[in-house]
Amino acid sequence: MLTIVIPKNNIKERKYLLDIVFGQFLKITYNVKVFDNNISEYRIFFNNKKSIIIKDSFFSLYPVSLSYLKKSAIPENVNYILNPLFSEKDLPVFFGEGDIAVEENRIITDIDIFSTIFFMLTRWEEYVSKDKDQHGRFPHTESLAYKYNFIHRPIVNEYIEFLWNMLVLLGCKHKRYKHKFSILLTHDVDHTLRYLNFKMLFVRLAGDIVLRKSIIRFFKTVSEYIAVRKKEKKDPYDTFDKIMDISDSFNIKSHFFFMSGGTEKGYDNNYKIQAKFTRNLIKNIHKRGHYIGIHPSYNAYNNMAQFEIEKKALEAVSPVKIISGREHYLRFEVPKTWQIWEDQGFSWCSNMAYANKSGFRAGVCYPFTPFNILIRKQLSLKERPLIMMEGTFMSETKNPSEMEQSVDYYLNIVKKYNGEFVLLWHNSNFNTDDMIQYRYIYKKIIKKQQLLEVNGNG
């Protein structure tokens, strides 16, 4: 068993980090002691009396609880340090100067592993920032990860490897938990049908003329609508059975997140959860062994009362309790949104991604329990960070070939750390003329897991 001695300030935050690093990610048993004096470092001891000393380069500057919650506490610089103990050729360091001293019985570093992980996982950076985009979201362009070009790297995983490599170098014999690469298929149901009613038809036709400026698309939409009404073809958004067929063929289950209300015109209520088609759809998904979750409306991300109304509405038509989901438009407020999901009794959510930029918003590809920075409490809820949303990748690339290359990068990096590749592919972006050419990428992502299971995972 490891013995870890921590400084005597910010104890709740530090204990949360030890649980994340050693309890959840490495799964190594440990006990905690607190320094009696004002020593500002972490000391990790193991049975052979060897130790790792990690200097506290952050919390020691803010010994009063919550005093770090200000924009000036965000690091102003990031250094890229080279060392063979890293899992990549370099490591972005913003708490500490990057010094590493290897001695016979100990390693001393001022790279503050724990504060870096805290910075990324809790997203306190977003709480202290007042910058918002047109949807009230923290913009990726304001993040330290984007400004210093490590948004595409799961640096929490990299820091875990750095810590583990130091333990191994000193002869630590503790057995590390081996994560398994996996894929989680999720589908936000913003629309159940493209031609739900005449109003929706007129919206599509107006879009063809005003936005797409295409008379050809206009007449194609009319033709498609007639064919759907005559039942000569399926509505292009009614792809649920097709998605489940693909999932079943790979022995994977899909998670469908449904909307069940809302107050914002133009963003919500594209279908009714009580409608016969929707109720039958939910029953069919459950009957086929796939999963139902919630997709809270545009304004529910920071409104407990609205969130609860929608949860109850969905559970009223669902054959199972609702325990998972994702926010609409990826709207998120630290720490309020996580706390709402926690208070509503959810098991997990998948909100950690930027709508306009691919990458690792929380710097990690493992599920983790969030920490409410204001009440200083670790939650029971699991965050399963979203790795890929098809719309984001489409906006960043010019064609399917470029998108495939980008997807391959993220698949490979998540596989390297045996993480969880959480995929969001909307049902409404699966069978339209614009999206059919991308569908092979969806299948390729799933095949990646199957190949790893055949060839060995690790």
Buried (B, 14 or more C-beta within 10 A) or exposed (E): EBBBBBBBBBBEBBBBBBBBBBBBBBEBEBEBEEBEEEBBBBBBBBEEEBBBBBBBBBBBEBBEBEEBEEEEBBBEEBBBBEBEBBBBEBBBBBBBEBEBEEEEEBBBBBBBBBBBBBBBBBBBBBBBBEEEBEBBBBBBEBBBBBEBEBBBBBBBBBBBBBBBBBBEBBEBEBEBEEBEBBBBBBBBBBBBBBBBEEEBBEBBBEBBEEEEEEEEBBEEBBEBBEBBEEEEEBBBBBBBEBBBEBBBEBEBBBBBBBBBBBBEEEBBBBBBBEBEBBBEBBBEBBEBEBBBBBBBBBBBBBBEEBBBBBBEBBBEBBEEEBBBBBBBBBBBBBBBBBBBBBEBEBBBBBBBBBBBBBBBBBBBBBBBBBBBBBEBBBBEBBBBBBBBBBBBBBEEBEEBEEBBEBBBEBBEBBBBBBBBBBBBBBBBBBBEEEBEEBBEBBEEBBEBBBEBBEEEBE
